[in-house]
Amino acid sequence: MKVNCTGDHISVSEAAEMLSMNPQRERVLMQRGKLPIGIVDRSEGDKSYTYYIYRGRVTAFLNGLDLNS
């Protein structure tokens, strides 16, 4: 089942709370492609990242759905 990447955006903090995870660990896992709950964006030459996290993907991840297919 493909999980849609649109809809309700949530903050890194809110997602970390839902996942019972430290927000910094969540960021690192997302940057490494190990936590497919949204999109990590880093513009060329930019030192900071922007995170687009979707509530539906977090919920699907918590329910054990494969988000990489």
DRENPA-3360 file (N, C-alpha, C; in nm, 2 decimals, always signed):
BEGIN
1 = MKVNCTGD = +0.08/-0.12/+0.00/+0.00/+0.00/+0.00/+0.09/+0.12/+0.00 ~ +0.07/+0.21/-0.09/+0.14/+0.34/-0.10/+0.08/+0.44/-0.01 ~ +0.16/+0.50/+0.08/+0.11/+0.61/+0.17/+0.13/+0.74/+0.11 ~ +0.03/+0.82/+0.11/+0.03/+0.95/+0.04/+0.12/+1.05/+0.12 ~ +0.19/+1.13/+0.05/+0.29/+1.23/+0.11/+0.22/+1.37/+0.10 ~ +0.10/+1.38/+0.12/+0.03/+1.51/+0.12/-0.05/+1.52/+0.25 ~ -0.10/+1.64/+0.27/-0.20/+1.65/+0.38/-0.13/+1.72/+0.50 ~ -0.17/+1.67/+0.62/-0.14/+1.74/+0.74/+0.01/+1.73/+0.78;
9 = HISVSEAA = +0.08/+1.84/+0.77/+0.22/+1.85/+0.82/+0.22/+1.87/+0.97 ~ +0.32/+1.81/+1.03/+0.34/+1.82/+1.17/+0.49/+1.86/+1.19 ~ +0.52/+1.91/+1.31/+0.65/+1.95/+1.35/+0.74/+1.83/+1.38 ~ +0.87/+1.86/+1.38/+0.97/+1.76/+1.42/+0.93/+1.71/+1.57 ~ +0.91/+1.81/+1.65/+0.88/+1.78/+1.79/+0.75/+1.69/+1.81 ~ +0.65/+1.72/+1.73/+0.52/+1.65/+1.74/+0.55/+1.50/+1.69 ~ +0.62/+1.49/+1.58/+0.65/+1.36/+1.53/+0.73/+1.28/+1.63 ~ +0.83/+1.34/+1.69/+0.92/+1.28/+1.78/+0.84/+1.23/+1.90;
17 = EMLSMNPQ = +0.74/+1.31/+1.95/+0.66/+1.27/+2.06/+0.57/+1.14/+2.02 ~ +0.52/+1.15/+1.90/+0.44/+1.03/+1.85/+0.52/+0.91/+1.84 ~ +0.65/+0.92/+1.80/+0.74/+0.81/+1.79/+0.81/+0.77/+1.91 ~ +0.79/+0.85/+2.02/+0.86/+0.83/+2.15/+1.02/+0.83/+2.12 ~ +1.06/+0.93/+2.05/+1.20/+0.94/+2.01/+1.25/+1.09/+2.03 ~ +1.38/+1.10/+2.06/+1.44/+1.23/+2.07/+1.43/+1.30/+1.93 ~ +1.40/+1.43/+1.93/+1.39/+1.50/+1.80/+1.52/+1.50/+1.72 ~ +1.63/+1.51/+1.79/+1.76/+1.51/+1.71/+1.78/+1.37/+1.65;
25 = RERVLMQR = +1.75/+1.27/+1.72/+1.77/+1.13/+1.66/+1.67/+1.12/+1.54 ~ +1.55/+1.17/+1.55/+1.46/+1.17/+1.44/+1.52/+1.24/+1.32 ~ +1.57/+1.36/+1.34/+1.63/+1.43/+1.23/+1.74/+1.35/+1.16 ~ +1.83/+1.30/+1.24/+1.95/+1.22/+1.19/+1.90/+1.10/+1.11 ~ +1.80/+1.03/+1.16/+1.74/+0.91/+1.09/+1.68/+0.95/+0.96 ~ +1.61/+1.06/+0.96/+1.55/+1.11/+0.84/+1.65/+1.15/+0.73 ~ +1.76/+1.22/+0.78/+1.87/+1.26/+0.69/+1.93/+1.14/+0.62 ~ +1.94/+1.04/+0.70/+2.01/+0.91/+0.65/+1.92/+0.82/+0.57;
33 = GKLPIGIV = +1.79/+0.86/+0.56/+1.69/+0.78/+0.48/+1.64/+0.66/+0.56 ~ +1.66/+0.66/+0.69/+1.62/+0.54/+0.77/+1.48/+0.56/+0.83 ~ +1.43/+0.68/+0.82/+1.29/+0.70/+0.88/+1.21/+0.78/+0.78 ~ +1.13/+0.70/+0.70/+1.06/+0.76/+0.58/+0.93/+0.82/+0.62 ~ +0.93/+0.92/+0.70/+0.80/+0.98/+0.75/+0.78/+1.12/+0.68 ~ +0.87/+1.15/+0.59/+0.85/+1.28/+0.53/+0.97/+1.31/+0.44 ~ +0.99/+1.44/+0.41/+1.10/+1.48/+0.32/+1.20/+1.57/+0.39 ~ +1.32/+1.55/+0.37/+1.43/+1.64/+0.42/+1.48/+1.72/+0.30;
41 = DRSEGDKS = +1.48/+1.85/+0.32/+1.53/+1.94/+0.21/+1.65/+2.02/+0.26 ~ +1.75/+2.02/+0.17/+1.87/+2.11/+0.20/+1.91/+2.17/+0.07 ~ +1.89/+2.30/+0.06/+1.93/+2.37/-0.06/+2.08/+2.38/-0.07 ~ +2.12/+2.38/-0.20/+2.27/+2.38/-0.22/+2.33/+2.50/-0.15 ~ +2.44/+2.47/-0.08/+2.51/+2.58/-0.01/+2.45/+2.62/+0.12 ~ +2.34/+2.56/+0.15/+2.27/+2.59/+0.28/+2.32/+2.49/+0.39 ~ +2.34/+2.54/+0.51/+2.39/+2.46/+0.62/+2.28/+2.39/+0.70 ~ +2.16/+2.44/+0.68/+2.05/+2.39/+0.76/+1.95/+2.30/+0.67;
49 = YTYYIYRG = +1.87/+2.22/+0.74/+1.78/+2.13/+0.68/+1.64/+2.18/+0.71 ~ +1.54/+2.15/+0.62/+1.40/+2.18/+0.64/+1.34/+2.04/+0.63 ~ +1.25/+2.01/+0.73/+1.18/+1.88/+0.74/+1.03/+1.90/+0.71 ~ +0.98/+1.82/+0.62/+0.84/+1.82/+0.59/+0.79/+1.68/+0.63 ~ +0.72/+1.68/+0.75/+0.68/+1.55/+0.81/+0.52/+1.54/+0.80 ~ +0.48/+1.43/+0.76/+0.33/+1.40/+0.74/+0.27/+1.31/+0.84 ~ +0.17/+1.36/+0.91/+0.10/+1.28/+1.01/+0.07/+1.14/+0.97 ~ +0.01/+1.13/+0.85/-0.03/+1.00/+0.79/+0.09/+0.90/+0.78;
57 = RVTAFLNG = +0.20/+0.96/+0.74/+0.32/+0.87/+0.73/+0.37/+0.82/+0.86 ~ +0.37/+0.91/+0.96/+0.41/+0.87/+1.10/+0.31/+0.76/+1.15 ~ +0.18/+0.79/+1.13/+0.08/+0.69/+1.18/+0.11/+0.55/+1.10 ~ +0.13/+0.56/+0.97/+0.15/+0.44/+0.90/+0.28/+0.37/+0.94 ~ +0.38/+0.44/+0.97/+0.51/+0.39/+1.02/+0.48/+0.32/+1.16 ~ +0.41/+0.38/+1.24/+0.38/+0.32/+1.37/+0.30/+0.20/+1.36 ~ +0.22/+0.19/+1.26/+0.14/+0.07/+1.23/+0.21/-0.04/+1.15 ~ +0.34/-0.02/+1.12/+0.42/-0.12/+1.06/+0.40/-0.13/+0.91;
65 = LDLNS = +0.35/-0.03/+0.85/+0.33/-0.03/+0.70/+0.47/+0.00/+0.63 ~ +0.49/-0.06/+0.52/+0.61/-0.04/+0.44/+0.60/+0.09/+0.37 ~ +0.68/+0.19/+0.41/+0.66/+0.33/+0.35/+0.76/+0.35/+0.23 ~ +0.84/+0.25/+0.20/+0.94/+0.26/+0.10/+0.90/+0.20/-0.04 ~ +0.78/+0.14/-0.04/+0.74/+0.08/-0.17/+0.66/+0.18/-0.25;
% end
